Amino acid sequence: MTSKREGREVSRVELAEIFGVAKTTVDSWVQRGCPAPPSRGRGIERVFNTADVAQWLQQDAQREPSAAMSETEQELRTKKLGAEVALIQLALDRQRKAVAPSEEMERAVALENEAIRRHLLAVPDRVASQLLGEKDEGRFKRILAAELVMALEKAAEADIDIEPDSEAMEAG
């Protein structure tokens, strides 16, 4: 290795900052053989020589390109396997009708919104005669609130058929 006169003596945190890596990466380097004095005990920072570490990193990169490649390949295989498992789970969920296609969900939400709109727009026709000439603000608000609640409850109870209407499909 290089002489201790070259480079700077730095802590683990400083080394991570200098090389632009996480502190855990520095720990990983030490486990893989990065030059560092033995740990001096709990709570006492190791001191690294930047020149020694830089030289070790260059040698490590030349020495183990296949190891780095195999780690990357393994990560990719793991991701691929995870994606395949997710696809299988999705297929099973579809068979069990535990999930619905997004088009069905969008149609159901649109139909629910339409039912809410229809019931709310009917409120003025139902309450106009009750509220006409009403002078008591509190009673006015109670009547209106009761009608709005009833409209929302009817909308919530509405039977939503998300299947496209076959007659409408044939006509269109």
Secondary structure, DSSP 4 states (H G I P E B T S, - for coil): ---TTSS-EE-HHHHHHHHT--HHHHHHHHHHT---PPP-STT----EEHHHHHHHHHHHHHH-HHHHHHHHHHHHHHHHHHHHHHHHHHHHHHHTT-S--HHHHHHHHHHHHHHHHHHHHTHHHHHHHHHTT---HHHHHHHHHHHHHHHHHHHHH-----SPPHHHHHH-
